[in-house]
Amino acid sequence: RKSGKLVLRAGSEEGEVHFLDGAVADAAFSGQKGAEAFYLLLKLTDGDFALDPSFVPPAKVIQESSEGLLLEGLRRMDEGI
């Protein structure tokens, strides 16, 4: 049930996932925001990450559960979307 910001770097690109009380609250990557950015971040296979546990997201943009996001992301990867 932690809040914070996970910053991911893959090559020259950088993205982030915001957590609020243990749930995914928002994401940003490659010009996308919200769930679409989260799905793109799931496809990364290499890179670095850093966690900022003091960050508190300003709003909960993504309403889906973390489990639902992961399942949908994996489905998209399986189907090549």
C-alpha positions in Angstrom: 0.0 0.0 0.0 2.9 2.3 -0.8 2.9 5.5 -2.9 5.7 6.7 -5.1 7.1 7.1 -8.6 9.0 4.4 -10.6 11.2 6.0 -13.3 12.3 3.7 -16.1 15.1 4.5 -18.6 15.6 2.4 -21.8 18.2 3.9 -24.1 17.4 7.5 -24.6 13.7 7.1 -23.6 12.4 7.7 -20.1 9.0 6.8 -18.6 7.4 6.7 -15.2 4.7 4.8 -13.3 2.9 6.5 -10.4 1.6 4.4 -7.5 -1.0 5.6 -5.0 -1.7 3.4 -2.0 -0.2 0.4 -3.8 -2.3 0.8 -7.0 -1.1 2.1 -10.4 -2.3 5.7 -10.5 -0.8 7.0 -13.8 2.0 6.3 -16.3 3.8 8.3 -19.0 6.1 7.0 -21.8 6.9 7.7 -25.4 4.3 10.5 -25.7 1.5 8.4 -24.2 -0.1 8.8 -20.8 -2.3 6.6 -18.6 -3.0 2.9 -19.3 -1.6 3.1 -22.9 1.8 4.3 -21.5 1.7 1.5 -19.0 1.2 -1.1 -21.7 4.2 0.3 -23.7 6.4 0.2 -20.6 5.5 -3.5 -20.1 7.2 -4.3 -23.4 10.6 -3.0 -22.3 13.2 -5.7 -22.0 16.2 -3.8 -20.9 16.9 -0.6 -19.0 17.4 1.0 -15.6 14.9 2.1 -13.0 14.7 4.2 -9.8 12.0 4.5 -7.2 11.1 7.7 -5.5 9.0 6.7 -2.4 8.5 10.4 -1.4 6.5 11.2 -4.6 2.7 11.4 -4.1 0.7 11.4 -7.4 -1.6 14.4 -7.8 -4.5 12.3 -9.2 -5.5 8.7 -9.9 -5.8 8.8 -13.7 -5.8 5.0 -14.3 -8.9 3.4 -12.8 -8.2 -0.2 -13.7 -6.8 -2.5 -11.0 -3.1 -3.3 -11.2 -4.0 -7.0 -11.9 -6.3 -5.9 -14.8 -3.6 -3.7 -16.3 -1.1 -6.5 -16.2 -3.5 -9.0 -17.7 -4.4 -6.6 -20.5 -0.8 -5.7 -21.1 0.2 -9.4 -21.4 -2.8 -10.1 -23.7 -1.6 -7.2 -26.0 1.9 -8.6 -26.0 0.7 -12.1 -26.8 -1.4 -10.8 -29.7 1.4 -8.5 -30.9 -0.5 -5.3 -30.4 
